[in-house]
Each structure stands twice: as structure tokens, then as C-alpha cells.
Amino acid sequence: MAKNDFALAFNEVLEEKQLAKDVVITAIESAMVSAYRRAVGASTAQHVEAKLDPETGIVTVYAEKEVVEDSIVDDRTEVLIDEARKVDPECNPGDMVIVESTPSDFGRVAAQTARQVIQQRIREAERSNQMEYYQRQEGEIVSGLVQAINAQGITIGLEMKAEGLMPNNQRIPGEKLKIHDRVRAVVIEVKDGTRGPQIILSRAHRNFLRRLMENEVPEIYHGIVEIRAIAREPGARAKVAVSATQAGIDPVGACVGMKGVRIQAIVKELHDEKIDIILWDADPVAYISKAISPARVSGVYLTEEERTATVVVGEDQLSLAIGRDGQNARLAAKLTGWRIDIKSVSEAAGDALTKLQGDTELQEVLKGAVENIPQVEEVLAKKAESRPINPEEFTLLEQFVDRVERRVILAKEEATREEDERIAAAKAEIPAAAFEMQLADATEIKEHVFNILTEAGYETVGQLMFDLKADPNKVLGLAGIGAKAIQNIEEGLAALTFPEAAPEPEVVEVTEADAEAKTEEAPVAEAAEVAEAVAVPTQEVEAPAEAEKPAEKKKEPKQRPVEEPEEDGEVSKDGVSLDELFQMKPEMFQSNEETDDESGDKKKGKKGKKKSVALEFDEDLGEVVSRKKHKRGDDEVEGEW
């Protein structure tokens, strides 16, 4: 094959198979190695490699052989030293050298083997590319041609020569497809199979409707309108709740389009499946009322604990609200997440009448509704006899139902709130430390009782005390727990003592006026503290041992002692002079604030600034005064405090 012909064919394979150049070259070289081993019968332990020139298409095979000096016994594994030194001039007999070993008859068999291996590698590369591509397409819509229809489902040919399977349960009921029809479907799962990726497609999944709406409605695609929920029964009906993320946007109108153009395109794609676009609402009552559409709703009454909604509709709206075989009610329940119970006005009035007559407390609260009982009974009797009922009587029934149902819901909420308060009060009576104390610490409880409580899930003392206060029957109902066991538990819990919790520090609120007053008083207090520190009695100076005792007693918690400055001279045991005494311990004659500051500095590893203080006897005043020495250069300036 000429140079240009090979390059042309090589590039054609790359373009047709959509493969990388290095992948194809590696496949061809690996195929040539396999062909060489099969042609010459080389061992798999022998190192063999092949090199392909992509310009000329020439393949060169290299094999590792042992260098021999005289004669070759097996040319597959041995090479003469003269030939080996052309590759490695420094080789010696016994060395292993990689030399060219392309057979002269490397022809038809080798080419056939290489072709098979190349095809296999290309198929593997295609499957790998298909797997990666369709894994990224999971949840997206793909288009393809129907290739086969069988009992398992429909086989659809997709891009990159991949095949997708649409099971029968993922088809739209009633939709008939023929071979070579082009269909769209959503990829719901991609699995790795032995014969390539298994791509599962669906036209019945709710995400198929979601993606169709994204394609048809630009506002949904750009996030201006958001799809909140989708409930769908394929081929029959679907409900979609939408909301707007920006003010001034009509989400329902955007989905329907001008004269219904947008929604009609989706309906046609879904084999004439009816679609209800509903405005999503944060209020469950309004949301459920809209979800029941196209039926008109008279009232919606919620039970939060059971997450049940009782929907009351007019007599003429009952069949429309329920739908064919309950379809409308099922879709509304799926869409909202509430269990919906639909009743007619007359049926709801009969239930409300029964509730009112059987509850004396309710009768005392709803005296107006009690007065209307005869009229309600008369209207219900007419309904039972199939006599016509005028609109005013229907209004009476609706108002009666609304009064009773709202009061019943309010009573349930009050009962729930009282129960929560009772539980909170019971929990407040138990010490907080009890919930951290293990049940094993209650040593007074007998072993068989302790085992029963442990198996029931009790781990802490607080948990057991809480159940005894809130619901004693819960503990008494355990298998093996009787009156004696309860008595033992109560005695064991009574013998326990719990550490008292540390009181929380009181928070004192300081107003602006108090802060200003304290700021004005601060200098006066500081001056008083300085005066107290300076006015030292003479007898304390003459008896240093007594002066040191108060300093020793005054110890602040978690503070390091103030270090004394080192002095060159030694202090005699008999006594010390006044100057030496106050030079060694100047902190005794400083204010409390200065002492605290110096202590803080020493905690931080910093030395506070030392102040030189001298005491002198003032003859005019007749007492000892403290004088501070300021060093300015070599001169000392004394100032009286």
C-alpha cells in the first residue's frame, strides 16, 4: 500500500469510528504482537513489541533475545553477537538485547490475525465511548429510530451506533409505534453489559414530561418558571405545579402559551395526554384546592398529624373532583403529598352533625350551629328522599360544615398544644444531669428489672424518669414489669443524687447614663486608691514582717505571683533600711491598678516598667511621704505625690 493510500485509509477509520489516533495505533501494535506470537510460536514470557509508522503503514516487530557467540539453536530466542552489537555495541554473550525480529513471511495469517484484533479493540473503544456518552445523557431526552418490536419491549437505534431498550411498562399505554418511526424518550438508566451499554429508555416517566416542558417553554429552561411537582398517569392525565421565581411573571400562562400552542405541542408528543397546569401555593389549603381542579372546592380541612385533607365539594362537582376511577383525586394526592378525602356537601354535613350531637363540649361552644341542627336535618332528609334542594339550603349546609370542622380542628390543635406543654413540664421537673447519667448507675434497681429496661431501649436515668412522669403505663406495659418492679424502680431512682447545675452568671444591663456616671467617678476612685497606698503608717515601715503579712494573704485566684526585682546588695537578717526596703518591693506602695497591670505584663512574658520610689520623713507634715524619682539623663528630679 502506498504511503498516501495508507494514510487516507487510516484517517478514514479514525473519522468513521470517532476514535482517537493513539487508541487506533495502540490497537494495531497490540494486534501485530499477537500475530507475531502466533506466527512464530513465541512464548508469552518473551518481551515482544511492535511499532507502526502512521505515514507508511509499515510495522516493525522487536523481540528480546539472548546474545550467543557461535551458533544459534533457536532463532526465536537467540541472536548472534555480531547482529546484537549493531544495536548495543557493548553487549556480551549471555546478555539480553531487544533486536528487530520481523518475520519474512509476516503475511496473510498475520494480517488476518491483526484485522481481527483491530476490530475487537475498535469495538471495545466504541462501547467505552458509548458508555461515557450515555451516562452523561442520563435524565435527558434522546431521539432514535424504532428497529425492532418484541415481547420484551421496543429496540431503538440511537446515535454512535448504540441501541436503547424501552420496556413495555415504560411505554405510553395505547400508543402504537411502527418500525422506522422516529421517537423521543428520556434515558432513565445506563448499565454496562457484555455486549455494550444497556440503555433503558422511557416515555412514561414523569421526567420525560419535565424535559419536554423545558424544551417547549423557554421560561422553564432559563429558571424564570420553576416546576415544583409532577403527577402523571401516562396516556391519560397529568398535573404539573409551577411557580414563578420573579415578580410579574404568570407561570401558568407561560406554560400554556399563546392560544395554547406550547402545551398542545407537548400533548401531541404524549399521545393526547391531558395536562393540567396548576399554580403552586405555599398554603396547603389553597394548593389542594387548586390541585382538585377543574372541580370547584367549597372547603378544605387539614389534619396535620395524619397529613390528611378533607375536601368538601358541591353535589354537582363530586364526580368531577373524583375523576374517572378516582384518577383526579389520585393525581392531586400525588401532587400535593397529602392524603385527600373528597366528600359532597350533604355527606360532610351528615358527618358534622354526628360529631356535634356526640360532643357536649362542642355544643356549648357552637351554640349557633346547635340552633341550625333542625334545619340541617330537614335538608338532609330532603336529600335522602331525592327531593330538590335550593341554593340557599346548600349554603346553609356549607356554613354548618365549615363551623363544625374548623372548631374540631381547633380543638385538636389545643389538645396537642396542651399535651406538648404537659410533656415539657414533666421534662422540666427532671434534673438535666439525669439525662447524662447511665441507667447502670442506679444500683438499687434489681438486675432482672434492669435487663428488662435495657432491652426496652432505656439507656439513661432521665429517660426512665421522664416516661414514669409523662406516661407510667408505657413502663408498666413492658413484659415482666409489675407493681413490685415499679416500686423497685421508684425506690432506686429516689436513692440517686444529682449534682446541682452551676448558676448562670447574671447579665447586668448598663445604660448610657450609668456608664457616664461611672466614667466620672473613676478618676476620684483612682485618686482615693493612690492616697491609701501612699499614706503608710510609720509602725508598718519599722516592722516589715507585719507589713508583708497582708500582702501574703491577698492572693488572687489563677494569677502568678509578682516577681521581686533582683538587687545587687544582700539584706541582713537583723533589719533593713527604708530605702532598701522600698527599692526591693515598690509594688507595695503602688495602686491596685498598677499592680494588676504589672501582673498582666508578667503573664505575657513582658517586664513592666519599673518606677523608682523613695520615702522620706517630712518635718513640716510630721509624717512619711512618698516621692517619685524621674531620671532625665544624669539628673534626678524628685516630685512629691
Buried (B, 14 or more C-beta within 10 A) or exposed (E): EEEEEBBEEBEEBBEEBEBEEEBBBBBBBBBBBBBBBEBBEBEEEBEBBBEBEBEEBEBBBBBBBBBBEEEBEEEBBBBBBEBBBEBBEEBEEEEBBBBEBBEEEBEEEBBEBBEEBBEEBBEEBBBBBBBEBBBEBEEEBBEBEBBEBEEEBBBBBBEEEBBBBBBEEBBBEEBEBEEEEEBBBBBBEBEEEEEBBBBBBBBBBBBBBBBBBBBBBEBBEEEBBBBBBBBBBBBBBBBBBBBBEEEEEEBBEBBBBEEEEBBBBBBEBBBEBEBBBBBBBEEBBBBBBBBBBEBEBBBBBBBEEEEEBBBBBBBEBBEBBBBEEEBBBBBBBBBBEBEBBBBBBBBBBBBBBEBBEEBEEBBEBBEEBBEBBEEBBEBBEBBEEEEEBEEEBBEBBBBBBBBBBEBBBEBEEEEEEEEEEEBEEBBEEBBEBBBEBEBEEBEEBEEEBBEBBEEBEBEBBBBBBBBBBBEEEEBBEBEEBEEEBBEBBBEBBEEBEBEEEEEEEEEEEEEEEEEEEEEEEEEEEEEEBBEEBBEBEEEBBEEBEEBEEEEEEEEEEEEEEBEEEEEEEEEEEEEBEBEBBBBBBBBBBBBEEBBEBBBEEBEEEEEBEEBBBBBEEEEEEEEBBBBBEEEEEEEEEEEEE
